[in-house]
Amino acid sequence: MEISEIRFDGLDGAIPIDGYGPGFFRIAGQVLRGPVLVTSEAAVSWGGLEDLAALLALAGQVDVLFLGLGAEMTARPTELLNQLEAAGIGVEPMASPTACRSYNVLLADGRRIALAALPV
């Protein structure tokens, strides 16, 4: 699915989610396979829900982390959420398609956000 309704004019270096599909994300024109971690500055492969260290490294850099849990909202990873919130990172768990769209909307507003998403 492509996501193209939001404009990022004036946001130097903004890294939007262009689209996603089975097992991949297209981010700023580049295809990444598997789970991804995206901020306004970088898009990298992510180790998934077990890779807490990569998420904790965002403390102080982002206000909200959108946590995409795959094609549909699944059980909330409570321990992971508790650890991130204790580190001062607001977390919004949701299905990955919704997380991608939400990330783009707040990115266009210039907010300090990140996306950690499992593929659909």
C-alpha positions in Angstrom: 0.0 0.0 0.0 1.2 3.5 -0.8 0.9 6.4 1.5 1.1 9.7 -0.4 -1.4 12.2 1.0 0.9 14.1 3.2 3.5 16.7 2.0 6.8 17.1 3.7 7.8 20.4 2.1 10.1 22.5 4.3 11.1 19.5 6.5 14.7 19.1 5.6 15.8 15.5 5.8 12.3 14.2 6.8 12.1 10.5 6.4 8.5 9.5 5.6 7.0 6.1 5.2 6.1 5.8 1.5 4.4 2.4 1.7 4.5 -1.1 3.0 3.6 -4.6 2.0 4.1 -8.2 3.0 7.4 -8.3 4.8 8.7 -4.8 3.8 8.5 -1.1 4.2 9.4 1.6 1.6 10.9 4.5 3.5 12.1 7.7 1.8 12.3 5.7 -1.5 14.3 2.8 0.0 13.0 -0.7 0.7 13.7 -2.3 4.1 12.7 -5.8 4.7 11.6 -7.0 8.2 11.0 -4.9 11.3 12.1 -1.2 11.0 13.0 1.6 13.3 12.4 5.0 11.8 13.1 8.5 13.2 13.1 11.9 11.4 16.9 11.3 10.9 17.3 7.6 10.0 15.6 4.4 8.9 17.2 1.1 9.9 16.4 -2.5 10.3 15.3 -3.3 13.8 15.5 -6.6 15.8 11.8 -6.6 16.7 10.1 -6.6 20.1 13.1 -8.3 21.7 15.4 -5.4 20.7 14.7 -3.1 23.6 18.1 -1.5 23.6 17.5 0.2 20.2 14.2 1.7 21.5 15.7 2.8 24.8 18.4 4.7 22.9 15.6 7.0 21.7 15.1 8.4 25.3 15.4 12.2 25.3 15.2 12.3 21.5 11.5 11.5 20.9 8.3 12.3 22.7 6.3 9.5 21.2 7.1 6.1 19.7 4.5 4.5 17.5 4.8 0.7 18.0 3.5 -1.2 15.0 2.6 -4.7 16.0 2.0 -6.2 12.5 -1.1 -6.4 10.3 -3.5 -6.3 13.2 -3.3 -5.1 16.8 -2.2 -8.0 18.9 -1.7 -8.4 22.6 0.1 -5.5 24.1 3.8 -6.3 25.1 3.2 -5.0 28.6 6.8 -5.4 29.9 8.2 -3.6 26.9 5.8 -0.8 27.2 6.5 -0.4 31.0 10.3 -0.2 30.4 9.9 2.4 27.6 7.5 4.5 29.6 9.9 4.3 32.6 12.6 5.7 30.3 10.4 8.7 29.5 9.3 7.5 26.1 5.6 7.7 25.4 4.5 4.6 23.5 1.4 4.1 21.3 1.0 0.5 20.3 -1.2 -0.2 17.2 -1.4 -2.1 14.0 1.6 -1.3 11.7 -0.5 0.3 8.9 -2.1 2.7 11.4 1.3 3.3 13.0 2.8 4.2 9.6 0.1 6.7 8.8 0.2 8.2 12.3 4.0 8.6 12.1 3.7 10.5 8.8 1.0 12.9 10.1 3.1 13.9 13.2 6.3 14.0 11.1 4.6 16.5 8.8 3.8 18.6 11.9 7.5 18.6 12.9 7.0 16.5 16.0 9.7 14.5 17.8 8.5 11.0 17.0 9.7 7.5 16.0 8.2 4.4 14.5 9.2 0.8 15.4 7.2 -1.5 13.3 6.8 -5.2 12.5 5.9 -5.9 8.9 2.4 -6.9 7.7 
